[in-house]
Amino acid sequence: MYQNINKIYHAAIYVRLSKEDGDISSSAKLESNSISNQKALILDFLKDKKDIEVVSVRVDDGYSGSNFERPAFQAMLEDIRHGIVDCVVVKDLSRFGREYIDSGKYIERLFPALGVRFIAINDNYDSLKGKNQADEIIIPFKNLINDAYCRDISIKIRSNLEIKRKKGECVTPFVAFGYRKTKTDKHKLEIDPSAGGVVQDIFKMKLQGMSQDAIANRLNELGILSPFEYKISSGSRYETGFRQKEQALWSSVTVRRILENEVYIGNLVQGKRTTPNHKPEDDWIRIEKNHEPLVSDRDFEIVQRLLGMDTRTSPDQKQVYLLSGIAVCADCGAPMTRKVSTVAGKKYAYYLCSTNKETKRCSSHRIPEKDLEDAVLVMLKQHIQNILHLKRVLEFIGTVPFQEINMKKLQDRLEKKKQEKERCKELRMMLYSDMKEGIVSKEDYVELHAAYGKRLRNAEESIRAIQKEMDNELEKADKANTWLDYFVKYQDIEELSRTVVVELIRQIRVYDKKNIEITFDFDDCYQTLLNQLPAMGVDMVIDDDNNLQVNVKEVV
């Protein structure tokens, strides 16, 4: 093959080092593969090469060899395309890349097509010298080994990350807005006071009836930095493909992501995304109460309910109407729509069935807005009074827990299982004596001993299960009636607000202008409590006005 012996090659020295693919798994390897060592080795190799002139040194420090989307490598390719570089020199093939197919594509196809000379010093490879029979086998084989090495390291890294996730350690490079990594442990989260306050304000605004758009606009008006801009201002190298303007602003999408993120109630959810696909939710690693929450479980649950409602606001409104998404038609279940009519210059606001408004397939169930809100306020105040009455009854009867009946049953079951366990032990002891005395054969002894052993193990497992169930009952007893306080804090209520409505009311069913039905939040707990009262020696009567009358006879 003819070669121009007078040609001067313009070379790019390419060096790479990464943590991810195991390049620095030992101190010796770290020194061998260090950026400075690679440069020194290549320069020493080239010092007596009269036909090679170094025009650039490209360094990818901290980039894996598993792909070629590396900034310095891509810059080198641009130089090749523009004719600035026609020779690439690396320490060895693993520094060039660890991906078998793409490495082969560059070395065997792209570089030759572009007239680029490629040199891998430690592998004793120089494309200018042409391929011999050994190169045909060795070069692809070395690339394959590098690829397999990279895959093996990748598996080990993923396995290590999985272990850390299960231990509740945060392994993501960037944490959710509102949190930061602690200075003492980069795997632990703590509240960022500045950003954390913004997150809490976002949840408050949502509970007050503001839409995601309105919240985003409000934050932008106040000049509060969006999560992207906040990370940049904090010195982070965070990047995103969603930035469309010079400064990334708050958007309804960003606000919704925050409102839906359970990290703010202390739950750490990791492993949602893997390469190349997203994991199903069942495979996510969720560690509950892993760190200090920014939002209460109660507020978070209410917000998720609100996000599922169709509560769009009109263009001139920043907040949804008082009963939006809560008031529904009693017949078809569709949301009631607020409408304003003008009669003789006076405006009248009322609610009507949205199905009737759109298709006339349901009756209007029309009811004036004020009448509906007044009725809801009266019924809510009465329900709160009933709750207060119940709370006073519970305080009067003292420390008798509602779980007492269940605990008694569990205690009885536990005693029976303990007796069964002791009986199995005794029978096994007696069995040995019976065999020694010839009462039972050795074969029967072996069979009966195994049977008693199985019964013993089953009894022990049952004991552990019952004890766990008892612990759960005691824990439930401590939290059983905390819901009462959600109503009690509004005992002096004189007018409705959006926050009160979404906190205390699940649904308002409108039959007509004189008949509505309200399902209060924790209605199941309320009914359970009423059903338990007789077992505690309490007579209970609910009169025609929905007033709760109770009479404590005795504490049982």
C-alpha positions in Angstrom: 0.0 0.0 0.0 1.4 3.4 -1.0 1.9 5.9 1.8 3.0 9.5 1.7 6.1 9.4 3.9 6.4 13.2 3.9 2.8 13.7 5.3 2.6 15.5 8.6 -0.4 14.3 10.7 -2.2 16.8 12.9 -3.0 14.9 16.1 -5.5 15.2 18.9 -4.4 13.6 22.1 -7.5 12.1 23.7 -7.6 11.2 27.4 -10.5 10.0 29.6 -11.1 9.1 33.2 -14.3 8.1 35.0 -15.5 6.8 38.3 -18.6 5.1 37.0 -16.9 2.4 34.9 -14.4 1.4 37.5 -11.4 3.3 36.2 -10.3 4.3 39.8 -11.3 1.2 41.7 -7.8 1.0 43.2 -5.1 3.5 44.1 -2.6 1.8 41.6 -5.2 2.0 38.8 -6.0 5.5 39.7 -2.4 6.6 39.2 -2.0 4.5 36.0 -5.2 6.0 34.4 -4.9 9.5 35.8 -5.3 12.3 33.3 -1.7 13.5 33.9 -0.3 10.0 33.5 -2.2 9.5 30.2 -0.9 12.8 28.8 2.7 12.1 29.9 2.7 8.7 28.4 1.3 9.9 25.0 3.6 12.9 24.8 6.6 10.7 25.6 5.5 8.4 22.8 5.2 11.2 20.3 8.4 13.1 21.1 10.4 11.3 18.5 7.6 11.0 15.9 8.5 13.6 13.3 5.4 12.9 11.2 3.0 13.8 14.0 2.2 17.4 15.3 0.0 17.8 18.3 -2.7 20.4 17.7 -5.1 19.7 20.6 -5.5 17.8 23.9 -9.0 16.7 24.6 -9.9 15.7 28.1 -13.1 13.9 29.3 -12.6 13.9 33.1 -15.5 12.1 34.9 -17.2 10.6 31.8 -18.0 6.9 31.3 -16.6 5.0 28.4 -20.0 3.2 27.9 -21.1 5.8 25.3 -19.5 8.4 23.1 -21.7 11.4 24.2 -18.8 13.1 25.8 -18.1 16.8 25.3 -14.3 16.6 24.6 -14.8 13.5 22.3 -17.6 15.4 20.4 -15.3 18.5 20.1 -12.6 16.3 18.7 -15.0 14.9 16.1 -15.9 18.4 15.1 -12.2 19.1 14.5 -11.9 16.0 12.4 -14.9 17.0 10.3 -13.4 20.5 9.7 -10.1 19.0 8.7 -8.2 20.4 11.8 -7.4 16.9 13.1 -6.5 13.8 11.1 -4.8 11.7 13.8 -6.1 10.5 17.2 -3.8 9.2 19.8 -4.9 7.4 23.0 -3.2 5.5 25.8 -5.2 2.3 25.1 -8.4 1.2 23.6 -10.3 1.3 27.0 -9.5 5.1 27.2 -11.1 5.5 23.8 -14.3 3.7 24.7 -15.7 0.6 26.4 -18.6 0.0 24.1 -17.9 -2.8 21.6 -20.1 -1.8 18.6 -19.5 1.9 18.6 -15.7 1.5 19.3 -15.5 -0.8 16.3 -17.5 1.7 14.2 -15.1 4.5 14.8 -11.9 2.5 14.5 -12.7 0.3 11.6 -15.2 2.4 9.5 -15.5 6.1 10.3 -11.8 7.0 10.9 -10.6 5.2 7.8 -13.3 6.8 5.7 -12.3 10.3 7.0 -8.6 9.5 6.5 -7.9 9.7 10.2 -4.9 7.8 11.6 -5.7 6.1 15.0 -3.0 5.1 17.5 -3.6 3.1 20.7 -0.1 3.0 22.3 -0.4 0.3 24.9 -2.2 -2.0 22.5 0.6 -1.5 19.9 -1.9 -0.4 17.3 -1.3 2.2 14.6 -3.8 2.2 11.7 -1.1 3.8 9.4 0.8 0.5 9.5 -2.2 -1.4 8.1 -3.9 -4.3 9.7 -2.1 -7.6 10.0 -3.9 -10.9 10.7 -3.4 -10.6 14.4 -5.1 -7.1 14.5 -8.1 -8.6 12.7 -8.6 -10.8 15.8 -7.1 -8.8 18.7 -8.6 -5.3 18.2 -12.2 -6.5 18.0 -11.5 -8.9 20.9 -10.1 -6.2 23.1 -13.0 -4.0 22.3 -15.3 -6.9 23.3 -13.4 -7.3 26.6 -13.7 -3.6 27.3 -17.4 -3.8 26.6 -17.9 -6.8 28.9 -15.8 -5.1 31.6 -18.0 -2.0 31.3 -21.2 -4.1 31.6 -19.9 -6.0 34.6 -19.0 -2.7 36.4 -22.5 -1.3 35.4 -24.2 -4.3 37.0 -22.1 -3.9 40.2 -22.9 -0.2 40.4 -26.6 -0.8 39.9 -26.6 -3.5 42.6 -24.8 -1.2 45.0 -27.3 1.6 44.3 -30.1 -0.8 44.9 -28.8 -1.7 48.3 -28.4 2.0 49.2 -31.9 2.8 48.0 -33.3 0.0 50.2 -31.4 1.5 53.2 -33.2 4.8 52.6 -30.1 6.6 51.2 -30.6 9.2 48.5 -28.4 8.3 45.5 -29.6 10.9 43.0 -27.2 13.7 42.2 -30.0 16.3 42.5 -32.6 16.3 45.2 -36.2 17.6 45.1 -36.8 21.3 45.4 -37.2 22.1 49.1 -34.5 19.7 50.3 -30.7 19.5 50.2 -28.1 16.9 51.2 -26.7 17.1 54.6 -23.1 18.3 55.0 -22.2 15.2 57.1 -23.8 12.6 54.9 -24.5 13.2 51.2 -27.0 10.4 51.2 -29.3 12.0 53.7 -31.8 14.8 53.1 -32.6 17.8 55.2 -35.0 20.7 54.7 -33.7 23.7 52.7 -35.2 26.6 54.7 -35.6 28.9 51.8 -36.9 26.5 49.1 -38.8 24.5 51.7 -40.9 27.6 52.7 -41.8 28.0 49.0 -43.0 24.4 48.8 -45.2 24.9 51.9 -46.7 28.0 50.4 -47.5 26.2 47.2 -49.5 23.6 49.2 -51.3 26.3 51.2 -52.3 28.1 48.0 -53.7 24.9 46.5 -55.7 24.3 49.7 -57.0 27.8 49.5 -58.5 27.1 46.0 -55.8 28.5 43.7 -55.2 26.6 40.4 -51.7 25.5 39.3 -51.6 28.3 36.7 -52.5 30.9 39.3 -49.9 29.6 41.8 -47.2 29.6 39.1 -48.2 33.2 38.1 -48.1 34.3 41.7 -44.6 32.9 42.3 -43.4 34.6 39.1 -44.9 37.9 40.2 -43.1 37.6 43.5 -39.8 37.0 41.8 -39.3 33.6 43.4 -36.8 31.5 41.5 -38.1 28.4 39.8 -36.5 25.0 40.9 -34.2 25.1 37.9 -33.0 28.6 38.5 -32.7 28.0 42.2 -30.4 25.0 41.6 -28.3 27.1 39.2 -28.1 30.0 41.8 -26.9 27.4 44.4 -23.9 26.5 42.3 -25.4 23.3 40.9 -24.6 22.1 37.4 -28.1 20.9 36.9 -29.3 20.8 33.3 -32.7 20.3 31.7 -34.2 20.1 28.2 -37.3 21.9 29.2 -35.8 25.4 29.4 -37.3 27.6 26.6 -36.5 31.1 27.8 -33.4 32.9 29.0 -34.7 32.4 32.6 -36.8 29.4 33.4 -40.0 30.5 35.1 -42.6 28.7 37.2 -45.2 26.8 35.2 -48.4 24.9 36.0 -46.5 21.6 35.2 -43.7 22.5 37.7 -46.3 23.3 40.4 -48.2 20.1 39.8 -45.0 18.0 40.0 -44.4 19.5 43.4 -48.0 18.9 44.6 -47.8 15.3 43.5 -44.4 14.5 45.0 -44.6 12.4 48.1 -41.0 13.3 49.1 -42.7 16.3 50.8 -44.4 14.0 53.4 -41.1 12.3 54.2 -41.2 9.4 51.7 -38.2 8.6 49.6 -39.1 7.0 46.3 -36.2 5.9 44.0 -35.7 3.6 41.1 -38.5 5.0 39.0 -36.2 5.3 35.9 -33.7 2.9 34.6 -31.9 2.6 31.3 -33.6 2.1 28.8 -37.1 2.0 30.2 -39.2 3.2 33.1 -39.8 0.7 35.9 -43.3 -0.3 36.8 -44.5 1.2 40.1 -44.3 -2.1 41.9 -40.6 -2.1 41.4 -40.0 1.3 42.8 -38.2 1.5 46.1 -40.3 3.5 48.6 -39.0 4.2 52.1 -41.7 5.8 54.1 -41.0 8.5 56.7 -37.3 8.5 55.6 -36.7 12.2 56.3 -38.4 15.3 57.9 -41.6 16.2 56.0 -42.5 19.6 54.7 -46.2 18.9 54.4 -48.5 16.9 56.7 -50.0 13.6 55.5 -53.4 15.1 55.9 -52.7 18.2 53.7 -51.0 16.0 51.1 -54.0 13.6 50.9 -56.4 16.5 50.5 -54.3 18.1 47.7 -54.2 14.7 45.8 -58.0 14.6 46.0 -58.2 18.2 44.7 -55.9 17.4 41.8 -58.3 14.7 40.7 -61.2 17.1 40.5 -62.4 19.1 37.5 -62.0 22.5 39.1 -61.1 24.8 36.2 -61.2 28.5 36.9 -62.7 31.2 34.7 -60.1 33.5 32.9 -60.8 36.4 35.3 -60.5 34.2 38.5 -57.4 33.2 40.4 -59.3 30.8 42.7 -61.9 28.2 42.1 -65.4 28.8 43.5 -66.2 27.8 47.1 -67.9 24.5 46.3 -66.2 23.7 42.9 -65.7 19.9 42.6 -67.4 19.2 45.9 -71.1 19.9 44.9 -72.5 17.3 42.5 -75.8 16.4 41.0 -77.6 13.8 43.2 -79.0 12.0 40.1 -76.2 11.8 37.6 -73.2 12.5 39.8 -71.9 15.2 37.5 -70.3 18.4 39.1 -72.6 21.3 39.7 -71.7 24.3 37.6 -71.9 27.8 38.9 -73.7 30.2 36.6 -74.5 33.9 36.8 -77.7 35.5 35.3 -78.6 39.1 35.2 -82.2 40.1 35.8 -83.3 43.8 35.8 -79.7 44.8 36.2 -79.1 42.5 39.2 -76.9 39.5 39.1 -78.0 36.2 40.5 -75.5 33.3 41.0 -76.7 29.7 41.2 -75.5 26.2 40.7 -77.0 23.7 38.2 -76.2 20.3 36.9 -73.4 20.4 34.3 -75.0 17.5 32.4 -78.2 19.6 32.1 -76.3 22.6 31.0 -74.4 20.7 28.2 -76.9 18.1 27.0 -80.2 18.5 28.9 -80.1 14.8 29.7 -80.6 15.5 33.4 -82.8 17.9 35.3 -81.1 21.2 36.3 -81.2 20.7 40.1 -80.9 24.4 40.2 -80.1 26.0 43.5 -79.1 29.6 44.4 -75.5 29.9 45.4 -76.2 31.7 48.7 -78.9 29.2 49.7 -76.5 26.3 49.1 -73.7 27.8 51.0 -75.9 28.8 53.9 -77.3 25.3 54.1 -73.8 23.8 54.0 -72.6 26.1 56.8 -75.6 25.2 59.0 -75.1 21.5 58.5 -71.3 21.7 59.0 -71.7 23.7 62.3 -74.1 21.1 63.5 -71.8 18.2 62.6 -68.9 20.0 64.4 -71.1 20.3 67.5 -71.8 16.5 67.3 -68.1 15.9 67.1 -67.5 18.1 70.1 -70.1 16.2 72.0 -68.5 12.9 71.2 -65.1 14.2 72.2 -66.4 15.3 75.6 -68.0 11.8 76.0 -64.7 10.2 75.2 -62.8 12.4 77.7 -65.4 11.6 80.3 -65.3 7.9 80.1 -61.5 8.1 80.4 -58.9 5.6 79.3 -61.2 2.8 77.9 -59.9 2.3 74.4 -62.2 1.4 71.6 -59.9 -1.5 70.7 -60.5 -3.2 74.1 -62.9 -5.8 72.6 -60.4 -6.6 69.9 -57.5 -6.7 72.3 -59.5 -9.1 74.6 -60.0 -11.5 71.7 -56.4 -11.3 70.6 -55.3 -11.9 74.2 -57.4 -15.0 74.4 -56.0 -16.3 71.2 -52.5 -15.6 72.4 -53.0 -17.5 75.6 -54.4 -20.5 73.7 -51.4 -20.6 71.3 -49.0 -20.3 74.2 -50.7 -23.2 75.9 -50.5 -25.2 72.7 -46.8 -24.5 72.4 -46.1 -25.7 76.0 -48.2 -28.8 75.4 -46.2 -29.7 72.3 -43.0 -29.4 74.2 -44.3 -31.7 77.0 -45.5 -34.3 74.4 -42.2 -34.4 72.7 -40.5 -34.9 76.1 -42.9 -37.7 77.0 -42.4 -39.2 73.6 -38.8 -39.9 74.2 -39.5 -41.6 77.5 -42.2 -43.8 75.8 -39.7 -44.9 73.2 -37.1 -45.8 75.8 -39.7 -47.8 77.7 -40.8 -49.6 74.5 -44.3 -48.0 74.5 -43.7 -46.6 71.0 -41.5 -47.9 68.3 -38.5 -46.0 66.9 -40.3 -45.5 63.6 -43.4 -44.1 65.4 -41.1 -41.9 67.5 -39.5 -40.3 64.5 -42.9 -39.7 62.8 -44.6 -38.3 66.0 -41.6 -36.2 66.9 -41.7 -34.6 63.5 -45.4 -34.0 63.8 -45.1 -32.4 67.2 -42.2 -30.3 65.9 -44.3 -29.0 63.1 -47.2 -28.1 65.5 -44.7 -26.3 67.7 -43.3 -24.2 64.9 -46.8 -23.3 63.7 -47.8 -22.3 67.3 -44.7 -20.1 67.5 -45.5 -18.4 64.2 -49.0 -17.8 65.3 -47.8 -16.3 68.6 -45.5 -13.9 66.7 -48.4 -12.9 64.3 -50.8 -12.3 67.1 -48.3 -10.2 69.0 -47.7 -8.1 65.9 -51.5 -7.7 65.5 -51.7 -6.5 69.1 -49.0 -4.0 68.5 -50.9 -2.7 65.5 -54.1 -2.4 67.6 -52.2 -0.4 70.2 -50.8 1.9 67.6 -54.2 2.4 66.1 -55.6 3.2 69.5 -53.1 6.1 69.8 -54.1 7.5 66.5 -57.8 6.4 66.3 -59.4 9.7 67.1 -57.0 12.3 65.9 -59.5 13.0 63.1 -61.8 14.6 65.7 -59.4 17.4 66.1 -59.7 18.3 62.4 -63.3 19.3 63.1 -62.8 20.7 66.6 -60.3 23.4 65.4 -63.2 24.9 63.4 -65.7 24.9 66.3 -66.0 28.7 66.2 -66.6 28.9 62.4 -69.0 31.6 61.2 -68.4 31.5 57.5 -67.2 29.0 54.8 -63.9 29.2 53.2 -62.4 27.0 50.5 -59.9 25.6 52.9 -62.7 24.6 55.4 -64.7 23.0 52.6 -61.9 20.8 51.2 -60.7 19.8 54.7 -64.0 18.7 56.2 -66.4 17.8 53.3 -66.0 15.0 50.8 -69.1 15.6 48.8 -72.4 17.7 48.6 -75.2 16.0 46.7 -77.8 18.4 45.5 -81.4 17.0 44.9 -83.2 20.3 44.6 -83.2 23.8 46.1 -84.5 22.4 49.4 -82.8 19.1 49.7 -79.0 18.4 49.9 -77.0 15.6 51.4 -73.4 16.1 52.8 -70.8 13.4 53.2 -68.3 14.8 55.7 -64.7 13.7 55.7 -64.0 10.7 58.0 -67.6 9.7 57.8 -66.6 6.1 58.1 -64.7 6.9 61.4 -67.7 8.8 62.6 -70.1 5.9 62.0 -67.7 3.4 63.5 -67.4 5.5 66.6 -71.2 5.8 67.0 -71.5 2.0 66.6 -68.9 1.4 69.3 -70.6 3.6 71.9 -73.2 1.1 73.1 -70.4 -1.4 73.8 -68.9 1.2 76.1 -72.1 1.7 78.1 -73.2 4.8 76.2 -76.8 5.3 75.0 -77.0 7.3 71.7 -79.9 9.0 69.9 -79.8 11.2 66.8 -82.9 13.4 66.6 -84.7 14.7 63.6 -82.4 17.8 63.4 -79.4 15.5 63.3 -78.4 16.5 66.9 -76.6 13.8 68.8 -77.9 13.0 72.2 -75.8 10.6 74.4 -76.2 9.2 77.9 -73.3 7.5 79.7 -74.6 4.7 81.8 -71.4 2.9 82.9 -67.9 2.3 81.8 -67.3 -1.3 80.8 
